[in-house]
Amino acid sequence: MTPGLRKAALTVHVATSVGWLGAVVCFLLLAVAGLTGTSQQLVRSAYLMMDLIGWAVILPLSLASLASGIIQALGTVWGLFRHYWVLIKLIITALATALLLLHLQPVTHMAGIASVSDLSPTDMTAMRTQLLADAAAAVLALLVTTVLSLYKPRGLTKYGRTRNERRQPAGQQP
């Protein structure tokens, strides 16, 4: 990648990743409001907004973050499979995106229930608690990827070591 293109790709990746984290934090706050709220109007609104934010904000940002991260890795010296920190970020991001798709189904279900009936504090408690736990786990996963991006812990994968050995002339240390 040219330096300008690399910076543009990095900007897109950082913006979508930070946006994804921020949207999930908002989702977590709504999950707390939905689980602990005493006002039926607040609880109803929380689940309706969770559904909207999940499909219209979080899912597109997660897909954009995953795609831009892959582009960023393939277009820079870091590579996609050369360094453990990049590989771990890829795995976490791909798993988080896949789990998000599964997680959005119960969110839509809760929003459907909330749109047609009032939820008492004891209705659907297990599902409401699970939505809260899932959102908290997503925040944690995204924070881990953020830390990996900033600290870039050393360590080449076997593939990365092999590639480096091929590039080094015989007898030279990396």
N, C-alpha and C positions, 0 to 999 in steps of 0.2 A: 504494500500500500504506500502511496505517497504520503508525506507528512500531513498534508491538509486533509486527505481522505481518512487517514488514521485518527486524526483529532476529531473529525466529524463523527466517525463510527464510535469513538470513545465517548463523545458527548451524548450521542443517542443511547448508548449502553448505560451510562451513569444516570441520565435523566429517567429512563424507563425503570431502572432498578430502584432508584430512590423513590420514584413515584409509586412503584409496586409496594415498597415497604410502607410508605405513608398511607396508601389506600388500605393496606391490611391492618395498620394501627387503627384507622377510622372504623374498619369493620369490627375489630376487637372491641372498641368502645361501644359500638352498637350492640354487639353480642352481650356485653355486660349490662347495658340498658335493657335489652330484651329479657335477660334472665332475672335481673333484680328490680326492674321497674314496677312500681305499684299502680301507675296510671295505665289503664287499658289502651288509651290513645297513644301513649308513649311506646308501649310494647308493640302495638300494631305497627306503628310508624317505623320502629327499629327494624323489624323483620322485612317490611316492604323495602326499606332503604338498603338493607343488607343484600337483598336479591338484586336490586338495581346496581349497586356498587360492584357486586361480585361479577355480574355479567358484562356490564358496560365499562368498568374501569379496571378491576383487578385482573380479569382474564386477558384482555388485550395487552395490558402492561407486562404480564408474565410471559406471554408469547413474544412480545417485542424484546423483552430483556433476554430471553433464551436465544432468540435469533441474532440479536445484536452482539451477544456474548460470544456466540460461535463465530460470527464474522470477525469480531475483534481478535479472537484467539487465532483464527486461521490466517489473518492478515498481519500478524505481528510476530516477533521473535519468540513470544511465549508459547505459541503452538497450542493445539487442543489437547494433545496427549503427552506432551513433553514434561510438564511440571505437575507434581501432585496437587498443588493448590488450585491450578486451573481445572484439572480433572475432577477434583472434589466439588468445586463450584458448579461445574457442568452437571454432575450427578445430582447435587442438591437442587439445582434449578429445574432440571428435567423432572425429578421426582415431585417437587413442589407444584409444578405445573400440572402434572398428571393427577396428583392428589386433589388439586384445586378443581379439576373437572369433575371428580367424584364428589367432592365436598359441596359443590354448587347445587347438586340435586336435592339434598335435604334443606338447603337454604330456600330453594324455590318452593319446596313442599311447605315449609314453615310460612313463607310469604303467602302462599295460597290459603292456608288455614287462617292466618291473621287477616287476610282481606275479606273473609266471609264470616268470621266470628270473633268474639272477644276472647282473649286468652287470660285465664285466671293464673295466679302465680304457681299453681300446681299442674297446669296443663302442659303436657309434652316436656316435662322437666328434663328427662334424659336426653332428648334431642337438643334442647336448648343448651344444656350443659356441654354436650358434645360440640356444638357449634362454637362455644366459647373456648373449649380446649383446643380445637382445631386451629382457631385463629391465633391463639397464644403460641402454638407450635409453629405456625407459619411465620410469626414475627421472629421467633428464635432462629429458625432456619435462615431467614433473610438477613438477620444480624450476623450469623456465622459467615455467610457469603460476603458480607460487607467487610468483616474483619479479615478474611482471607485476601480480599482485594487490596486492602490497605497494607497489610504486613507481608504478604507474599512469602510465606515460609519457604525456606530452601528445600530442595529435594527433587531430583529428577526421577521420572518413572524409568522403567527398564527401556522403554522405547526411546525416551529422551537421552539416556546414557548411550544407547547404541547409535543414535543419530549424531551425538557429539563426538563419539569415537571415530565415526566415518569421516567427519569433517576435519579432525585433527591429523596433521601429518605424523607419521610413525615416529615415536620417541619423544614427542612433545607432550607436556602436561597441559590439561585444560585450564 
